[in-house]
Amino acid sequence: MAYYLVKAKPKTHLLPELRQRLDSGEIKKMKPFGTALDMGLNGVRLIEADVAIWEEEDYCSPPLAMERAAVLDTYFVELSVEHAKCGEGWQKIEPLPMMWKK
């Protein structure tokens, strides 16, 4: 299993659409990566006002290739990844503010 800490700049004008796709369950149903992507995007934190960060499980080479093609490149720019151990990324970013307002 491979885990990554993902950083990217959200396209803020498209975030309401992304939120709707998450809320509808559309992203979670995507195969084979939907469950992991849904979990990551629902837990997104802000490392800066315009930089999102989350942990993502992925098996693609290059990392997040399918996720980028299907979802991420539509809603984010300047995406970067760094290796992380399972849960280590979430633990590191847990104190940061959530991107989604509850």
C-alpha positions in Angstrom: 0.0 0.0 0.0 1.2 3.5 -0.8 0.2 6.6 1.0 0.9 10.2 0.2 0.5 13.6 1.7 -1.0 15.7 -1.1 -0.8 19.5 -1.5 -2.7 21.5 -4.1 -4.2 24.8 -4.7 -8.0 24.6 -5.0 -9.8 26.3 -7.9 -12.1 28.1 -5.5 -14.7 29.0 -8.0 -15.3 25.2 -8.6 -15.3 24.1 -4.9 -19.1 24.2 -4.6 -19.3 21.8 -7.5 -16.8 19.5 -5.9 -18.7 19.6 -2.6 -21.9 18.7 -4.4 -20.1 15.7 -6.1 -18.8 14.5 -2.7 -22.2 15.0 -1.0 -24.0 13.1 -3.7 -21.7 10.1 -3.3 -20.6 10.3 -7.0 -16.9 10.3 -6.2 -17.1 7.6 -3.6 -18.6 5.3 -6.3 -15.7 5.7 -8.7 -13.7 2.5 -9.2 -11.2 1.6 -8.1 -10.1 4.7 -6.2 -13.4 6.4 -5.1 -13.5 5.4 -1.5 -9.9 6.6 -0.8 -10.4 9.8 -2.8 -13.7 10.6 -1.1 -12.1 10.1 2.3 -9.2 12.3 1.4 -11.3 15.1 -0.1 -13.8 15.1 2.8 -10.9 15.5 5.3 -9.0 18.3 3.4 -7.2 20.8 5.6 -5.8 24.2 4.7 -2.1 24.6 5.2 -2.4 28.2 3.9 -5.4 30.2 2.8 -5.0 28.9 -0.8 -3.2 25.5 -0.3 -5.1 22.4 0.6 -3.5 19.3 2.1 -4.7 15.7 2.7 -3.6 12.1 3.0 -4.4 9.8 0.1 -4.0 6.1 -0.5 -2.9 5.3 -4.0 -1.3 2.5 -6.1 -0.8 4.4 -9.4 2.5 5.2 -11.1 2.8 8.1 -11.3 0.9 8.7 -8.0 -2.7 9.8 -8.3 -2.8 9.4 -12.1 -6.4 8.1 -12.3 -7.6 10.4 -9.6 -6.1 13.4 -11.4 -7.7 12.5 -14.7 -11.1 11.9 -13.2 -11.4 14.6 -10.5 -8.3 16.3 -9.1 -7.1 18.2 -12.1 -10.6 19.7 -12.5 -10.6 21.2 -9.0 -6.9 21.7 -8.1 -3.7 23.1 -9.6 -0.1 22.8 -8.5 -0.6 19.3 -7.1 2.3 17.7 -5.4 2.8 14.5 -3.3 5.2 13.2 -0.8 5.3 9.7 0.6 3.7 9.1 4.0 2.9 6.1 6.3 -0.7 5.2 6.7 -2.3 7.7 9.1 0.9 9.7 9.5 -0.2 12.4 7.1 -3.6 12.8 8.8 -1.9 13.0 12.2 0.5 15.7 11.0 -2.3 17.9 9.5 -5.1 17.2 12.0 -4.6 20.5 13.9 -5.0 22.5 10.6 -8.3 24.1 9.8 -10.7 22.1 7.6 -11.2 23.4 4.1 -14.9 22.6 4.2 -17.0 24.7 6.5 -19.4 22.6 8.5 
